[in-house]
Amino acid sequence: MQLKTKAGLTLVVLGMGIFGAWNLWTKTRSLVPVDIPVSLTAGQIIASEFTLNFDGLYLIEVQAEKTIPLDTLHCLMGEEADPALCKDVTPAIAATWVLSSPGQEIKRGNSSELHSAAVQSDGVARVIGEFQGQAGQDYTVQVTFTADGGNLAAAHPRLKVGVASIAYTDFQSASVLVFSMAFICALFGAILLAIAYYVKKRVRRVT
């Protein structure tokens, strides 16, 4: 087998292998390790154990569906920038949270603190906490709701822990880079195979 043919096949297989391995790895990443319904009753305590398999910034948030008027929903979620528009609506979300790993507390906070922007979704989300997560680490998050959020019941609120937008953007950028590498390998491999085929065909004609 000619050197060009061997090199071409190697590059094609390498490109396919890179793409396949990355695709398999991405499909096994759990970017939202916690997603459970909540009633938001005052005094409700939610505790959830989870293990991460992706490094990055994670957000603890309450997400609601757009099943009630959007202006009212933003006010109830505490996401309306102009408080004057919510003078007749009491925010439904107030909570404290504690993040721990086996044997030790890692971080705690509350919904009144400033946090990163929520991840874009089909619903409306309110971030109540955030932390830097490490792959392979076991965690427990305990959230205590301190206000009556019954007015949000129709919006089917859920407590979520998920990768922040900035970490998800890095994830997408890495995917583009890996795809580019795989494509370049396969492309150069195909070119070498085409050259090898052309040379072999030409030699046959001469002989």
C-alpha positions as CSV (number, residue, x, y, z in Angstrom):
1,M,0.0,0.0,0.0
2,Q,1.4,3.4,-1.0
3,L,2.5,5.9,1.7
4,K,-0.1,8.4,0.6
5,T,-2.9,5.8,0.8
6,K,-1.8,4.8,4.3
7,A,-1.5,8.4,5.5
8,G,-4.9,9.2,3.9
9,L,-6.7,6.3,5.6
10,T,-5.0,7.1,8.9
11,L,-6.2,10.8,8.8
12,V,-9.8,9.8,7.8
13,V,-10.0,7.2,10.6
14,L,-8.4,9.7,13.0
15,G,-11.0,12.4,12.1
16,M,-13.9,10.0,12.5
17,G,-12.5,8.8,15.8
18,I,-12.1,12.3,17.2
19,F,-15.7,13.2,16.2
20,G,-17.1,9.9,17.5
21,A,-15.3,10.1,20.8
22,W,-16.3,13.7,21.4
23,N,-19.9,13.1,20.4
24,L,-20.1,10.1,22.9
25,W,-18.5,12.2,25.6
26,T,-20.9,15.2,25.1
27,K,-23.9,12.9,25.2
28,T,-22.9,11.6,28.6
29,R,-22.4,15.1,30.2
30,S,-25.2,16.0,32.7
31,L,-25.5,19.7,32.3
32,V,-28.6,19.9,34.5
33,P,-28.1,17.4,37.4
34,V,-31.0,18.6,39.4
35,D,-34.5,19.3,38.0
36,I,-37.4,18.7,40.5
37,P,-40.9,20.3,41.0
38,V,-41.4,22.6,44.0
39,S,-44.5,24.0,45.6
40,L,-42.8,27.1,47.0
41,T,-44.7,27.0,50.3
42,A,-43.2,28.9,53.1
43,G,-40.9,26.6,55.2
44,Q,-40.6,24.0,52.4
45,I,-37.2,22.4,52.4
46,I,-35.8,20.6,49.3
47,A,-32.6,18.6,49.5
48,S,-31.1,16.8,46.5
49,E,-27.9,14.8,46.1
50,F,-26.1,14.8,42.8
51,T,-22.7,14.1,41.2
52,L,-21.2,16.3,38.5
53,N,-19.3,15.1,35.4
54,F,-18.6,18.5,34.0
55,D,-16.4,21.3,35.4
56,G,-17.8,24.8,35.4
57,L,-20.0,27.4,37.0
58,Y,-23.4,26.1,38.1
59,L,-26.5,28.0,38.9
60,I,-29.2,27.2,41.5
61,E,-32.4,28.6,40.1
62,V,-36.2,28.4,40.2
63,Q,-37.7,28.1,36.7
64,A,-41.4,28.7,35.8
65,E,-43.4,28.2,32.7
66,K,-45.1,31.0,30.8
67,T,-48.6,29.9,31.7
68,I,-49.6,33.2,33.4
69,P,-49.4,36.7,32.0
70,L,-45.7,37.5,31.4
71,D,-45.7,40.8,33.2
72,T,-47.2,39.2,36.3
73,L,-44.8,36.2,36.0
74,H,-41.8,38.5,35.9
75,C,-43.0,40.3,39.0
76,L,-43.7,37.1,40.9
77,M,-40.2,35.8,40.0
78,G,-38.6,39.1,41.0
79,E,-37.2,39.5,37.5
80,E,-38.9,42.8,36.7
81,A,-36.3,45.6,36.4
82,D,-38.8,48.4,37.2
83,P,-40.3,47.8,40.8
84,A,-43.0,50.4,40.0
85,L,-44.6,47.9,37.6
86,C,-44.9,45.3,40.4
87,K,-46.5,47.5,43.1
88,D,-49.5,45.3,43.3
89,V,-47.6,42.0,43.1
90,T,-45.6,40.5,45.9
91,P,-42.5,38.5,44.8
92,A,-43.1,34.8,45.3
93,I,-39.5,33.6,45.7
94,A,-37.4,34.0,48.8
95,A,-35.0,31.2,49.8
96,T,-31.8,30.3,51.5
97,W,-29.5,27.5,50.4
98,V,-26.6,25.4,51.6
99,L,-24.3,23.4,49.3
100,S,-22.3,20.6,50.9
101,S,-20.0,17.8,50.0
102,P,-19.7,14.6,52.1
103,G,-18.4,15.8,55.5
104,Q,-18.3,19.5,54.9
105,E,-20.2,22.6,54.0
106,I,-18.9,24.3,50.8
107,K,-21.1,27.4,50.3
108,R,-24.3,29.0,51.4
109,G,-26.4,32.0,50.3
110,N,-29.8,33.4,49.6
111,S,-32.0,34.6,46.9
112,S,-31.6,38.3,47.8
113,E,-27.9,38.3,46.8
114,L,-26.7,39.3,43.3
115,H,-26.0,36.3,41.0
116,S,-25.1,35.5,37.4
117,A,-27.8,35.8,34.7
118,A,-30.1,32.8,34.3
119,V,-29.6,30.4,31.4
120,Q,-31.9,31.2,28.5
121,S,-34.9,28.9,28.3
122,D,-38.5,28.7,27.2
123,G,-39.6,29.7,30.7
124,V,-38.6,32.5,33.2
125,A,-35.9,31.7,35.7
126,R,-34.7,33.3,38.9
127,V,-31.2,32.5,40.1
128,I,-31.0,32.1,43.8
129,G,-27.4,30.8,44.0
130,E,-24.3,29.7,42.2
131,F,-21.1,27.7,42.8
132,Q,-18.1,26.4,41.0
133,G,-18.6,22.7,40.4
134,Q,-16.0,20.0,39.9
135,A,-16.4,16.8,37.8
136,G,-16.5,13.6,39.9
137,Q,-17.5,15.5,43.1
138,D,-20.6,14.5,45.1
139,Y,-22.8,17.3,46.3
140,T,-25.9,18.0,48.3
141,V,-27.9,21.1,47.9
142,Q,-30.6,22.1,50.5
143,V,-32.9,24.9,49.6
144,T,-35.3,26.4,52.2
145,F,-38.1,28.5,50.8
146,T,-39.0,31.3,53.2
147,A,-42.0,33.0,51.4
148,D,-45.4,31.7,50.3
149,G,-45.1,31.3,46.5
150,G,-48.5,29.8,45.9
151,N,-49.3,32.4,43.3
152,L,-46.7,30.7,41.1
153,A,-48.3,27.3,41.3
154,A,-50.0,27.7,37.9
155,A,-46.6,28.2,36.3
156,H,-45.3,24.8,37.5
157,P,-42.1,26.0,39.2
158,R,-39.1,23.7,39.3
159,L,-35.8,23.8,41.2
160,K,-32.9,23.4,38.9
161,V,-29.1,23.1,39.2
162,G,-27.5,23.6,35.9
163,V,-24.4,24.8,34.0
164,A,-24.3,28.6,33.7
165,S,-24.4,30.3,30.3
166,I,-20.7,31.1,30.3
167,A,-19.7,27.5,31.0
168,Y,-22.2,26.3,28.3
169,T,-20.7,28.8,25.8
170,D,-17.2,27.3,26.6
171,F,-18.7,23.9,26.0
172,Q,-20.1,24.9,22.6
173,S,-16.8,26.6,21.6
174,A,-14.9,23.4,22.4
175,S,-17.4,21.4,20.3
176,V,-16.7,23.7,17.4
177,L,-13.0,23.3,17.8
178,V,-13.1,19.5,18.0
179,F,-15.4,19.4,15.0
180,S,-13.0,21.6,13.0
181,M,-10.1,19.3,13.9
182,A,-12.0,16.2,12.9
183,F,-13.1,17.8,9.7
184,I,-9.6,18.9,8.8
185,C,-8.1,15.5,9.4
186,A,-10.8,13.8,7.3
187,L,-10.5,16.4,4.6
188,F,-6.7,16.0,4.2
189,G,-7.1,12.2,4.4
190,A,-9.6,12.3,1.6
191,I,-7.3,14.5,-0.5
192,L,-4.4,12.1,0.0
193,L,-6.5,9.2,-0.9
194,A,-7.7,11.0,-4.0
195,I,-4.1,11.8,-5.0
196,A,-3.0,8.2,-4.4
197,Y,-5.9,7.0,-6.5
198,Y,-5.1,9.4,-9.3
199,V,-1.4,8.5,-9.3
200,K,-2.2,4.7,-9.3
201,K,-4.6,5.2,-12.2
202,R,-2.1,7.2,-14.2
203,V,0.7,4.6,-13.6
204,R,-1.7,1.9,-14.9
205,R,-2.3,3.9,-18.1
206,V,1.4,4.4,-18.7
207,T,2.2,0.7,-18.2
